[in-house]
Structures are given as structure tokens and as C-alpha cells.
Amino acid sequence: MSEITEHVKCLIIGSGPAGYTAAIYASRADLKPVMYTGMLAGGQLTQTTDVENFPGYPQGIMGPEMMEDFRQQAERLGTDIRFGYVSSVDFSSLPHKVVVDETKTILADTVIISTGASAKWLGLESEQKYSGFGVSACAVCDGFFFKGQDVAIVGAGDTAAEEATYLAKLARKVYMIVRRDEFRASKAMVHRAVNTPNIEILYNTETQEILGDGQSVNGVKVINNKTNEETTLDVTGFFVAIGHSPNTQIFKGWIDMDETGYIITKPGSTQTNIEGVFCCGDAQDHIYRQAVTAAGTGCMAAIDAERYLAAKEHVVTA
């Protein structure tokens, strides 16, 4: 049985730009936030190399270094940052019960969910080997580094089509690898991709291996699943656009979500369907998925939590 160890005003589940920004604002509002980082402290950005699109870093910065800056700022302002993961929740009554590491229960007046999302990968060993060194799951984040070069992108949905046309503005040539003989994307997005001159669509094609020199990508081996013909594409960048999975499984049954597991928040707010539970970052954003937008919603969540607590205290004392 888990033991109740403490009662906190504000519990932040997950780190990354959203969680750390929520922590900074919650600390400054004297909510004395406690954060559990999750198993990947700092979130997806700790697996990224160069970040050049976050304001305030004119020379760019490495993802892990930026997340360390965020962590230090949150800690300096008073956030109690702990390494650990939330194993279950009980949102049936106030304060909310949250079990950490399957051993201890925290009672929280407010909960901020910032568990993020994880990119779906093809599952190739070479894909992980070159992740951050030519392999990326975010064209908007990393396309800039491939100006004037040849790149490949795998995927057949709206995101893949949109990212391919984005890359086409920067790269010399974009190979679009589509597993079937048609797209899953909307007609408008397909039309845009098909009619972009420097996008070459390879239908019925699957990725076999990402090639490199040990330091960076220099090609990708593909196979036509109808003819079994193998081809090597001379590319320096490989983008995976087959979707993301929000890290929200432990909240199923409590929090309203869309069909893919993204948490639904009230328009113009980070409030969920559960009183005192807020959500920010990529766990509720399947559209933008940027560090700066995640940080913005982290700010919103802390302000929403502070206002919620202030309103409750006013009712109690009135």
C-alpha cells in the first residue's frame, strides 16, 4: 500500500518547456510547486541537438543545455524538482490523489499535467543512431539546417504533406516516402505536395536503413514493396512524420481526450474537465508542438492554477 507522504498546493507532472515554465510562474505566485520530471527529465528537447528558434538564444543552443537552464531557473525560484514518474491518479475527490513510483501518494490541491508527447519512429536501429545528427521528427524545428540540401521524409498523412512542402522551401530536393499507393492526407494537402516541383513522391516505398558515416546521415536505403527494387537516395536529412503519441495513458478514464489521446482543455484556458486539473504543452497540443508554444501554455496553466486557488480561498474565508 502506498503511504500519504505530503499535501501540496501545486503538483506538476512532467518537465520540458511547459512543465518548467509552469514551475517558474507557480513558484513566483508562491504556490510552492512540486514537480516530478518523469523518466525523461527535460522532455523531448533533451534528445535534440541545435535549437535555433527559441527566443533569447541569438547564437542557438543545444537542447539539453536549454532544458538545464530552464531547470535551474525553476529551482532557483523555489520549485521542488524530483526525479520520478506518476504511476496512477485518482481525481474523484479534492484534493487529488497522485501515486508516484507506485509507492507514495501525494495529495494535491491543483495538478498541472505537462507530460508531453513522443514522436512515433519507424523502429530502425540506424534511425536512433542518427537521431539529432540528420534524423529528425520535426521539420519546422530542424529544416533550417538542410538549406540547399537533399532530404527525405517518410509519412502519408496531413503532417507529412505539410512538412514536405515546408522542407521544399528550404531544401534543394525532397523525397517523400509513402508506404502505400496513395496518401492518407486530405485532398488539399495532397494537391499541394504533388504540385510542388522539388518534391518527388515515392509510392509503395519503405525505408530499410538510414546510411551515414558514423557522424551524420549521407543516404537512405529504400525498397519498393511491389517490385522489391532497392534504391539508395543521396540525402543528408531524414525526417519522420508518422505521428506523435501523447503521454497521457495514466489519465484515461479521468480526463477528457480526443480519439488519439490528446487532452482536451477548455477554449482559451488550460482547464480540463476535472476541477483543479490543468494541462499544458504537447499533451494537449497536436497542432504546433513547439518549445515556445509549450512554454506559453505552461505560463497559462500556472496562472490558471493560481487563480483557481485564490478563488477557492476567497470562498472559504468569505
C-alpha atoms as one frame of an Amber mdcrd trajectory, in Angstrom:
protein
   0.000   0.000   0.000   1.185   3.472  -0.765   1.537   5.941   2.079   0.377
   9.547   2.018   3.594  11.496   2.398   2.558  15.098   1.865  -0.064  17.591
   0.848   0.982  20.128  -1.812  -0.691  23.184  -3.297   0.537  22.592  -6.837
   1.838  19.362  -8.340   3.439  19.488 -11.797   3.609  16.170 -13.639   6.327
  16.165 -16.289   9.128  18.503 -17.213  10.141  20.054 -20.533   9.432  23.656
 -21.617   5.782  23.503 -20.488   6.423  21.971 -17.080   9.425  24.136 -16.235
   7.649  27.335 -17.329   4.623  26.369 -15.228   7.026  25.791 -12.340   8.650
  29.215 -12.773   5.289  31.002 -12.708   3.859  28.844  -9.924   6.947  29.488
  -7.794   6.649  33.233  -8.293   2.977  33.006  -7.285   4.072  31.309  -4.034
   2.290  28.047  -4.876   5.400  26.122  -3.700   5.170  23.712  -6.654   6.457
  20.172  -6.517   7.493  18.706  -9.880   8.005  15.089 -10.844  10.098  15.093
 -14.002   9.065  11.769 -15.485  11.639   9.274 -16.740  12.957  11.693 -19.368
  13.787  14.775 -17.320  13.599  17.791 -19.606  11.387  16.081 -22.177  11.908
  15.706 -25.917  14.336  18.619 -26.151  16.962  16.666 -24.229  17.135  14.397
 -27.300  17.592  17.338 -29.666  20.857  18.925 -30.737  20.726  22.517 -32.022
  17.770  24.742 -31.080  17.770  27.971 -33.066  14.125  29.042 -32.922  13.650
  29.738 -29.212  13.784  33.485 -28.411  16.634  34.680 -26.227  19.357  32.443
 -27.627  20.808  34.503 -30.509  23.603  32.013 -31.176  21.318  28.988 -30.788
  21.700  26.421 -28.024  21.826  22.660 -27.580  18.513  21.160 -26.451  19.869
  19.524 -23.261  21.666  22.737 -22.288  18.498  24.785 -22.776  16.488  22.408
 -20.596  19.179  22.623 -17.916  18.776  26.434 -17.993  15.010  26.008 -17.564
  15.523  23.573 -14.684  17.968  25.827 -12.860  15.641  28.810 -13.186  12.653
  26.877 -11.818  14.761  25.511  -8.967  16.246  28.921  -8.091  12.735  30.346
  -7.748  11.715  27.597  -5.338  10.356  24.626  -7.286  10.928  21.275  -5.584
  12.094  19.200  -8.566  12.129  15.440  -8.091  13.076  12.626 -10.429  10.242
  10.114 -10.603   7.143   9.142 -12.516   3.443   9.242 -11.735   2.077   5.710
 -11.822  -1.628   6.379 -11.172  -4.081   9.127 -10.282  -7.429   9.406  -8.517
  -9.298  12.564  -9.440 -12.601  11.524  -7.830 -12.328  13.966  -4.925 -10.417
  17.003  -3.680  -7.563  17.164  -3.005  -6.455  14.979  -5.904  -4.575  11.766
  -5.163  -1.481  11.081  -7.231   0.681   7.981  -6.736   4.372   8.398  -7.531
   6.695   5.489  -8.402   3.902   3.130  -7.255   4.922   3.735  -3.656   3.853
   7.113  -2.312   0.692   9.167  -2.553   0.653  12.934  -2.871  -2.464  14.981
  -2.148  -2.555  17.968  -4.489  -4.902  20.971  -4.459  -4.021  21.596  -8.105
  -2.378  19.396 -10.716  -0.639  20.647 -13.853  -0.168  17.953 -16.489   2.831
  18.579 -18.733   3.698  15.054 -19.804   4.247  15.940 -23.467   4.111  13.651
 -26.461   6.554  11.252 -28.061   7.268  11.046 -31.764   6.448   7.746 -33.432
   9.515   6.189 -35.050   9.992   3.517 -37.678  11.932   1.341 -35.245  15.201
   1.157 -37.180  18.450   0.925 -35.247  20.074   3.395 -37.665  17.203   5.822
 -37.065  18.089   6.068 -33.382  21.818   6.112 -34.112  21.487   9.276 -36.211
  18.675  10.933 -34.247  19.742  14.560 -33.906  22.520  14.029 -36.468  20.443
  14.117 -39.637  17.355  12.258 -38.422  14.516  14.395 -37.063  10.825  14.155
 -36.215  10.216  17.897 -36.648  10.709  19.680 -39.986   9.799  23.069 -38.515
  12.453  22.606 -35.805  15.274  21.274 -37.951  14.542  22.033 -41.615  16.685
  25.169 -41.458  19.841  23.050 -41.071  19.288  21.456 -44.505  19.088  24.553
 -46.691  20.033  23.731 -50.257  20.471  20.010 -49.490  18.546  16.896 -50.499
  16.338  15.330 -47.815  13.758  12.568 -47.413  10.582  12.477 -45.369   8.505
   9.423 -44.521   4.745   9.607 -43.959   1.462   9.865 -45.835  -0.808  11.975
 -43.634  -1.504  15.698 -43.400   1.533  16.295 -41.177   3.878  14.574 -43.634
   2.450  16.504 -46.605   2.636  19.791 -44.724   6.192  19.168 -43.528   7.287
  18.075 -47.017   6.056  21.353 -48.532   7.740  23.256 -45.698  11.023  21.452
 -46.365  10.669  22.096 -50.102  11.071  25.828 -49.456  14.454  25.183 -47.838
  15.897  22.030 -49.378  17.003  21.519 -52.965  15.036  18.277 -53.263  12.576
  16.428 -51.031  11.893  12.716 -51.465   8.556  11.784 -49.926   8.423   8.113
 -48.932   4.843   6.770 -48.967   4.268   3.138 -47.982   1.059   2.636 -49.948
  -0.031   3.715 -53.430  -1.940   6.684 -52.018  -1.848   9.305 -49.290  -3.900
   9.386 -46.114  -3.756  13.174 -46.176  -6.616  15.465 -47.162  -7.039  16.261
 -50.865  -5.888  19.847 -50.352  -2.632  18.753 -48.692  -2.006  16.050 -51.325
  -2.583  18.603 -54.100  -0.054  20.939 -52.508   2.613  18.240 -52.196   2.058
  16.765 -55.657   2.286  20.187 -57.273   5.482  21.280 -55.548   8.200  20.943
 -58.232  11.066  19.805 -55.986   9.068  17.123 -54.142   9.417  13.633 -55.604
   6.855  11.180 -54.222   7.937   7.548 -53.967   4.776   5.432 -53.658   4.788
   1.812 -52.429   8.135   2.520 -50.822   9.511   1.597 -47.397  12.657   2.626
 -45.577  15.152  -0.177 -44.998  18.061   1.640 -43.453  19.431   5.132 -42.843
  23.022   5.375 -44.021  25.761   7.517 -42.547  29.447   7.950 -41.918  29.136
   7.467 -38.167  28.729  11.214 -37.620  25.841  12.250 -39.883  23.381  10.951
 -42.466  24.526  10.590 -46.072  21.820   8.400 -47.566  18.777   6.219 -47.062
  18.143   2.763 -48.495  14.534   2.184 -49.602  12.673  -0.678 -51.227   9.630
  -0.729 -53.492   7.218  -3.143 -51.783   5.610  -4.070 -55.136   8.720  -4.746
 -57.235  11.264  -5.384 -54.431  13.606  -2.979 -56.204  16.101  -1.398 -53.809
  17.294   2.186 -54.219  19.700   4.391 -52.283  18.705   8.040 -52.003  21.559
  10.510 -51.628  20.226  12.661 -48.788  21.730  14.407 -45.778  18.499  14.667
 -43.807  15.772  12.145 -42.943  12.500  13.310 -41.418   9.945  11.024 -39.772
   6.366  12.298 -39.935   4.237   9.310 -38.996   2.620  10.929 -35.979   3.060
  11.541 -32.270   1.673   9.756 -29.220   0.677  11.968 -26.270   1.981  10.652
 -22.943  -1.444  10.666 -21.318  -2.284   6.995 -20.741  -2.395   7.242 -16.937
  -5.126   9.907 -17.149  -7.506   7.818 -19.274 -10.857   7.410 -17.612 -10.441
  10.676 -15.720  -9.593  13.384 -18.239 -11.471  14.079 -21.466  -9.297  13.324
 -24.513  -9.676  13.251 -28.266  -9.579   9.980 -30.191  -5.764   9.985 -30.332
  -5.237  10.667 -26.616  -4.564  14.405 -26.592  -6.093  16.052 -23.523  -8.965
  18.439 -24.235  -8.761  21.809 -22.498 -11.446  24.466 -22.333 -11.025  27.096
 -25.096  -8.766  29.954 -24.038  -7.716  28.059 -20.930  -5.666  25.103 -19.704
  -8.530  23.813 -17.533  -9.546  20.192 -18.116 -12.921  18.646 -17.327 -11.682
  17.942 -13.780 -11.749  20.777 -11.268  -8.254  21.901 -10.324  -6.515  19.886
 -13.043  -4.805  21.805 -15.838  -2.869  20.678 -18.889  -0.176  22.401 -20.932
   2.349  21.645 -23.651   2.288  18.833 -26.188  -0.017  16.638 -24.088  -2.814
  18.939 -25.286  -1.303  20.432 -28.472  -1.170  18.312 -31.611  -1.024  21.323
 -33.940   2.021  23.453 -33.122   4.220  21.197 -30.972   6.943  23.809 -30.479
   9.031  24.550 -27.396   7.924  28.175 -27.365   4.192  27.348 -27.577   4.616
  24.695 -24.876   6.284  27.287 -22.644   3.413  29.703 -23.319   0.786  27.202
 -22.212   2.916  26.354 -19.159   2.643  30.005 -18.146  -1.137  29.848 -18.715
  -1.507  26.683 -16.603   0.299  28.209 -13.614  -1.800  31.386 -13.827  -4.992
  29.303 -14.142  -3.977  27.221 -11.103  -3.141  30.320  -9.045  -6.467  31.979
  -9.906  -8.360  28.777  -9.136  -6.736  28.527  -5.692  -7.268  32.233  -4.990
 -10.976  31.919  -5.830 -11.343  28.873  -3.567  -9.594  30.611  -0.660 -11.837
  33.644  -1.105 -14.941  31.410  -0.897 -13.595  29.683   2.233 -12.777  32.932
   4.038 -15.796  34.930   2.836
